[in-house]
């Protein structure tokens, strides 16, 4: 029979093994690869310290970890803002693409531009649904709200993204009209 501390250590090790990759991806999508591992390690350190607060069920523990990682990420972002170190990265595209690739690239650029104009709260709600594939109850727990409130926010965020994409597409089409001489 294991001592309570050994059981705690084994439960933590099991949680780490099951959730580390998901939590790393969660943070990478929000912070980029250069900061993600540090933030995830901070989240797991907090998890170890507060392990008695972690839910027993694996899915609930995963959502709890996402919430902890999100808080660590927000703390990291506040620190970066204070230091003035926020950067925006743009992906380069090749000039040897086909019309279909050009259209796809154009749509991705439109979506990326629309995404940047979304409020951070809307980005977070959409990210939990799309990238983390969390059901409403767990996504609500990550944000500290009810599943109903989460679904309402998700609906509003989707509408907002749709409006932003339409605005981006309209403005791009206007700028593509050649000037008459």
C-alpha positions as CSV (number, residue, x, y, z in Angstrom):
1,X,0.0,0.0,0.0
2,X,1.2,3.5,-0.9
3,X,1.5,6.4,1.5
4,X,-0.8,9.4,0.9
5,X,2.1,11.3,-0.5
6,X,3.0,8.6,-3.0
7,X,-0.6,8.4,-4.1
8,X,-0.6,12.1,-4.6
9,X,2.7,12.0,-6.6
10,X,1.4,9.2,-8.7
11,X,-2.0,11.0,-9.4
12,X,0.0,14.1,-10.3
13,X,2.3,12.1,-12.6
14,X,-0.7,10.5,-14.3
15,X,-2.4,13.9,-14.8
16,X,0.9,15.4,-16.2
17,X,1.3,12.5,-18.6
18,X,-2.4,12.7,-19.8
19,X,-2.7,16.5,-20.1
20,X,0.8,18.0,-20.7
21,X,0.5,17.9,-24.5
22,X,-3.0,19.4,-24.6
23,X,-2.1,22.2,-22.2
24,X,1.0,23.0,-24.1
25,X,-1.0,23.3,-27.4
26,X,-3.5,25.4,-25.5
27,X,-0.9,27.8,-24.5
28,X,1.1,27.7,-27.7
29,X,-2.0,28.9,-29.6
30,X,-2.2,31.9,-27.4
31,X,1.4,32.7,-26.5
32,X,3.5,31.2,-29.3
33,X,6.1,28.4,-28.9
34,X,8.8,30.6,-27.4
35,X,6.9,31.2,-24.1
36,X,4.6,28.2,-24.0
37,X,6.7,25.7,-22.1
38,X,7.6,28.2,-19.3
39,X,3.9,29.1,-18.9
40,X,2.8,25.4,-18.9
41,X,5.5,24.5,-16.3
42,X,4.2,27.4,-14.2
43,X,0.6,26.0,-14.5
44,X,1.8,22.5,-13.4
45,X,3.7,24.0,-10.5
46,X,0.5,25.7,-9.4
47,X,-1.4,22.4,-9.9
48,X,1.1,20.6,-7.7
49,X,0.7,23.2,-5.0
50,X,-3.1,23.2,-5.2
51,X,-3.5,19.5,-6.1
52,X,-6.2,19.1,-3.5
53,X,-8.3,21.5,-5.5
54,X,-8.0,19.6,-8.8
55,X,-11.1,17.6,-9.7
56,X,-10.9,13.8,-9.6
57,X,-12.5,13.2,-13.1
58,X,-9.9,13.3,-15.9
59,X,-12.0,15.6,-18.1
60,X,-12.7,18.0,-15.3
61,X,-9.0,18.0,-14.2
62,X,-8.1,18.8,-17.8
63,X,-10.5,21.8,-17.9
64,X,-9.1,22.9,-14.5
65,X,-5.6,22.8,-15.9
66,X,-6.7,24.9,-18.9
67,X,-8.1,27.5,-16.5
68,X,-4.9,27.5,-14.5
69,X,-2.8,27.7,-17.7
70,X,-5.0,30.6,-18.9
71,X,-4.4,32.5,-15.7
72,X,-0.7,31.9,-16.0
73,X,-0.8,33.0,-19.6
74,X,-2.7,36.2,-18.6
75,X,-0.1,36.9,-15.9
76,X,2.7,36.4,-18.5
77,X,0.9,38.7,-20.9
78,X,0.5,41.4,-18.3
79,X,4.2,41.2,-17.7
80,X,5.1,41.4,-21.3
81,X,2.8,44.5,-21.7
82,X,4.6,46.1,-18.8
83,X,7.9,45.5,-20.5
84,X,6.6,46.6,-23.9
85,X,7.5,43.3,-25.6
86,X,4.4,42.4,-27.6
87,X,5.1,41.4,-31.2
88,X,3.0,40.5,-34.2
89,X,4.2,37.9,-36.6
90,X,3.1,37.7,-40.2
91,X,3.5,34.6,-42.3
92,X,5.1,34.9,-45.7
93,X,3.5,33.4,-48.8
94,X,5.3,32.2,-51.9
95,X,4.6,33.9,-55.3
96,X,4.3,30.5,-57.1
97,X,0.8,29.7,-56.0
98,X,-2.2,28.7,-58.1
99,X,-5.4,30.7,-58.2
100,X,-7.0,28.2,-55.7
101,X,-4.0,28.6,-53.4
102,X,-4.3,32.4,-53.8
103,X,-7.9,32.3,-52.9
104,X,-7.2,30.1,-49.9
105,X,-4.4,32.4,-48.8
106,X,-6.7,35.4,-49.3
107,X,-9.4,33.9,-47.1
108,X,-6.8,33.0,-44.4
109,X,-5.5,36.6,-44.4
110,X,-9.1,37.9,-44.2
111,X,-9.8,35.5,-41.3
112,X,-6.5,36.4,-39.6
113,X,-7.3,40.2,-39.9
114,X,-10.8,39.6,-38.6
115,X,-9.5,37.6,-35.7
116,X,-7.1,40.4,-34.7
117,X,-10.0,42.8,-34.6
118,X,-12.0,40.6,-32.2
119,X,-12.1,41.4,-28.6
120,X,-9.7,39.2,-26.6
121,X,-12.8,37.8,-24.7
122,X,-14.3,36.7,-28.0
123,X,-11.0,35.1,-29.2
124,X,-10.8,33.1,-25.9
125,X,-14.4,31.8,-26.1
126,X,-13.9,30.8,-29.8
127,X,-10.5,29.2,-29.0
128,X,-11.9,27.0,-26.3
129,X,-14.6,25.7,-28.7
130,X,-12.5,25.3,-31.8
131,X,-8.9,24.5,-30.7
132,X,-9.4,22.9,-27.3
133,X,-12.7,21.2,-28.3
134,X,-14.1,21.7,-24.8
135,X,-17.8,21.1,-24.2
136,X,-19.7,24.0,-22.8
137,X,-19.6,22.9,-19.1
138,X,-15.8,22.5,-19.1
139,X,-15.2,25.7,-21.2
140,X,-17.4,27.6,-18.8
141,X,-15.2,26.3,-15.9
142,X,-12.1,27.5,-17.7
143,X,-13.6,31.0,-17.8
144,X,-15.2,30.8,-14.4
145,X,-18.8,31.1,-15.8
146,X,-21.8,28.8,-16.2
147,X,-22.1,26.6,-19.3
148,X,-25.2,28.7,-20.3
149,X,-23.2,31.9,-20.1
150,X,-20.4,30.3,-22.1
151,X,-22.9,29.2,-24.9
152,X,-24.3,32.8,-25.0
153,X,-20.7,34.2,-25.3
154,X,-19.8,31.7,-27.9
155,X,-22.9,32.6,-30.0
156,X,-22.0,36.3,-29.8
157,X,-18.3,35.7,-30.5
158,X,-19.3,33.7,-33.7
159,X,-21.5,36.6,-34.8
160,X,-18.8,39.1,-34.2
161,X,-16.2,37.0,-36.1
162,X,-18.7,36.7,-39.0
163,X,-19.2,40.5,-39.1
164,X,-15.4,41.1,-38.9
165,X,-14.8,38.7,-41.8
166,X,-17.5,40.4,-43.9
167,X,-15.9,43.8,-43.1
168,X,-12.5,42.6,-44.0
169,X,-13.7,41.0,-47.3
170,X,-15.6,44.2,-48.2
171,X,-12.6,46.5,-47.5
172,X,-10.2,44.2,-49.5
173,X,-12.5,44.1,-52.5
174,X,-12.7,47.9,-52.5
175,X,-8.9,48.3,-52.4
176,X,-8.6,45.8,-55.3
177,X,-10.6,48.0,-57.7
178,X,-8.0,49.6,-60.0
179,X,-7.9,53.4,-60.2
180,X,-8.9,54.9,-63.5
181,X,-6.5,57.2,-65.2
